[in-house]
Amino acid sequence: MDVNKYTYKVFWSEEDQEYVATVAEFPSLSWLASDRQKAESGLLHLVAEVIEDLEQNGEKAPVPLG
């Protein structure tokens, strides 16, 4: 599964004083970083790890919304 096909959002959190990256297809996942690009990059790597883990356990990854 191509992790770039998922629906990502990156926004500033006043509460955390960091950028927060989220992905619609995995609502429980997020990544915080002081830099917008690092937040997105960190989440992309996390999603790739989760998908790999799902596949190794015989589970299917969510279908991208797009």
FILUM-83059 format. One record per residue (C-alpha): residue number from 1; x negated, y negated, z negated; residue in three letters. Coordinates in steps of 0.5 Angstrom, whole numbers, plus 2048, in hexadecimal, padded with zeros to 3 digits. Each point is the difference from the previous one (the first is absolute). Example, Ala and Ser with C-alpha at 12.3 -4.5 7.8 and 13.67 -1.06 7.14 Angstrom:
<lodos>
LODO, 1, 7E7, 809, 7F0, ala .
LODO, 2, 7FE, 7F9, 802, ser .
</lodos>
This chain:
<lodos>
LODO, 1, 800, 800, 800, met .
LODO, 2, 7FD, 7F9, 802, asp .
LODO, 3, 801, 7FC, 7FA, val .
LODO, 4, 800, 7FA, 804, asn .
LODO, 5, 807, 801, 802, lys .
LODO, 6, 803, 7FF, 7F9, tyr .
LODO, 7, 803, 7FA, 7FE, thr .
LODO, 8, 7FB, 7FC, 7FB, tyr .
LODO, 9, 801, 7F9, 7FD, lys .
LODO, 10, 7FB, 7FC, 7FC, val .
LODO, 11, 802, 7FA, 7FB, phe .
LODO, 12, 7FD, 7FC, 7FB, trp .
LODO, 13, 802, 802, 7F9, ser .
LODO, 14, 800, 7FA, 7FB, glu .
LODO, 15, 801, 805, 7FA, glu .
LODO, 16, 7FA, 804, 802, asp .
LODO, 17, 7FC, 7FA, 803, gln .
LODO, 18, 7FE, 805, 806, glu .
LODO, 19, 803, 802, 807, tyr .
LODO, 20, 805, 806, 800, val .
LODO, 21, 800, 805, 806, ala .
LODO, 22, 806, 805, 800, thr .
LODO, 23, 803, 805, 805, val .
LODO, 24, 807, 801, 801, ala .
LODO, 25, 800, 807, 802, glu .
LODO, 26, 7FC, 801, 7F9, phe .
LODO, 27, 804, 7FC, 7FB, pro .
LODO, 28, 7FC, 802, 7FA, ser .
LODO, 29, 7F9, 7FE, 803, leu .
LODO, 30, 7FD, 7F9, 800, ser .
LODO, 31, 7F9, 7FD, 800, trp .
LODO, 32, 7FD, 7FA, 7FC, leu .
LODO, 33, 7FA, 7FC, 802, ala .
LODO, 34, 7FE, 7F9, 800, ser .
LODO, 35, 7FF, 800, 807, asp .
LODO, 36, 806, 801, 805, arg .
LODO, 37, 7FC, 804, 805, gln .
LODO, 38, 7FD, 804, 7FA, lys .
LODO, 39, 807, 802, 7FE, ala .
LODO, 40, 803, 802, 806, glu .
LODO, 41, 7F9, 804, 802, ser .
LODO, 42, 801, 803, 7F9, gly .
LODO, 43, 807, 802, 801, leu .
LODO, 44, 7FE, 803, 807, leu .
LODO, 45, 7FB, 805, 7FD, his .
LODO, 46, 805, 802, 7FA, leu .
LODO, 47, 805, 802, 805, val .
LODO, 48, 7FC, 804, 804, ala .
LODO, 49, 7FE, 804, 7FA, glu .
LODO, 50, 807, 801, 7FE, val .
LODO, 51, 802, 802, 807, ile .
LODO, 52, 7FA, 805, 800, glu .
LODO, 53, 802, 803, 7F9, asp .
LODO, 54, 807, 801, 803, leu .
LODO, 55, 7FE, 803, 806, glu .
LODO, 56, 7FB, 805, 7FC, gln .
LODO, 57, 806, 802, 7FB, asn .
LODO, 58, 804, 801, 806, gly .
LODO, 59, 805, 7FA, 7FF, glu .
LODO, 60, 802, 7FB, 806, lys .
LODO, 61, 7FE, 7F9, 800, ala .
LODO, 62, 805, 7FB, 800, pro .
LODO, 63, 802, 7FE, 807, val .
LODO, 64, 7FE, 7F8, 802, pro .
LODO, 65, 806, 7FC, 800, leu .
LODO, 66, 7FE, 7FC, 806, gly .
</lodos>
